[in-house]
Amino acid sequence: MIDFRSDTVTKPTEAMRKAAYGAVVGDDVYGEDPSVIALEEKSAEILGKEAALFVPSGTQGNQIAVLTHCSPGQEIILEAESHIFQSEGAATSAFAGVQPYTIKGQKGAMNPEEVEASIRGSDIHDPETGLICIENTHNQAGGAIVPLENMKEIYDIAQKHMVPVHLDGARLFNAVVASGIEAKTFAKYSDTVQFCLSKGLGAPVGSIIAGSNDFIKRARKWRKRLGGGLRQSGMIAAPGIVALETMINRLEEDHIHAKLLAEGISNIKELQIRNDVDTNMVLVDPTKINMSAETFVMWLEKLGILTVVFGPNIVRFTTHYHLSKEDIEKTIQIINQELN
Ligand SMILES: *Cc1c(COP(=O)(O)O)cnc(C)c1O
């Protein structure tokens, strides 16, 4: 099977497994796990933030950010197809008690003027805007890079209105590698950041949230409340350090592979590519071969190619560490052969 379902299917490298085995550990709820502390310090430095916190998942990281920034009854502004709005089980409402205000973006980027118009006034009827969320890269937009300029404009507006900004950077390093812009430069236009170690970076578990010392102190309490205070978690933090040291630059390879795949597929005239392929995702529309996304995914599976439904007529292919150039070429060849 050639597995394009997600970059989350990546398994820890040999070096990560060795790091886990040899990790120096302690009780992290007591703040005594040297490996966790090292990962948090390294992450904060990469993002140019005062402090960072190791959390079990990206979802928990985002939710801790919402819980820490907001209070119940507030409203959060976010992109209409963002992960926080679409794919976290309405946790912002269920846990933080905030209501979402969505803005439809262009390739994942919200129009700054619309963001400003959506920030609530002081009328007694109005909810209060508690947070603005930006997602970069944007998953549903096919791994699209939200331009730095767009982030800056939104951040300037947010600051003017004294509303904090959270960056859901689950795949921030894909944006970093593809754009050549440093992580701390993206992070500068947000108060807090979440990134995943367990996606393209290949670590087995975990995410990081970063922000000011005060924010992380309060976030740590929310993590404990949610049951995310782990004990000898250096066992899973140590592979995260290896991920940051060895797996960032190689994302370039995933991006080259995605472009190669898109090029090959676009030469098969019945299939249409629906994204610009900024990073490691290719969105394919099978309408012209008279298949729904669901049928196309099943059709591909029979040919040994795993993908995911990403909309009624969109199938997502995601490239990652375990997929070689040969896998990409083979995939194009198989599809080509079947359709011609
Ligand atoms: C994967 C993802 C998350 C959540 O990460 P999990 O570790 O799967 O909970 C959040 N935001 C975006 C954009 C993602 O792609």
PDBQT file of the ligand as one rigid body, heavy atoms in Angstrom, charges set to zero:
ROOT
HETATM    1  C1  LIG A 401      -3.834  17.882  12.758  1.00  0.00    +0.000 C 
HETATM    2  C2  LIG A 401      -4.249  19.255  13.011  1.00  0.00    +0.000 A 
HETATM    3  C3  LIG A 401      -4.581  19.677  14.305  1.00  0.00    +0.000 A 
HETATM    4  C4  LIG A 401      -4.751  18.724  15.477  1.00  0.00    +0.000 C 
HETATM    5  O1  LIG A 401      -3.719  17.900  15.776  1.00  0.00    +0.000 OA
HETATM    6  P1  LIG A 401      -3.976  16.494  16.503  1.00  0.00    +0.000 P 
HETATM    7  O2  LIG A 401      -2.633  16.188  17.073  1.00  0.00    +0.000 OA
HETATM    8  O3  LIG A 401      -4.411  15.559  15.438  1.00  0.00    +0.000 OA
HETATM    9  O4  LIG A 401      -4.999  16.701  17.555  1.00  0.00    +0.000 OA
HETATM   10  C5  LIG A 401      -4.870  21.008  14.491  1.00  0.00    +0.000 A 
HETATM   11  N1  LIG A 401      -4.849  21.873  13.480  1.00  0.00    +0.000 NA
HETATM   12  C6  LIG A 401      -4.541  21.506  12.223  1.00  0.00    +0.000 A 
HETATM   13  C7  LIG A 401      -4.514  22.528  11.150  1.00  0.00    +0.000 C 
HETATM   14  C8  LIG A 401      -4.245  20.182  11.940  1.00  0.00    +0.000 A 
HETATM   15  O5  LIG A 401      -3.974  19.820  10.689  1.00  0.00    +0.000 OA
ENDROOT
TORSDOF 0
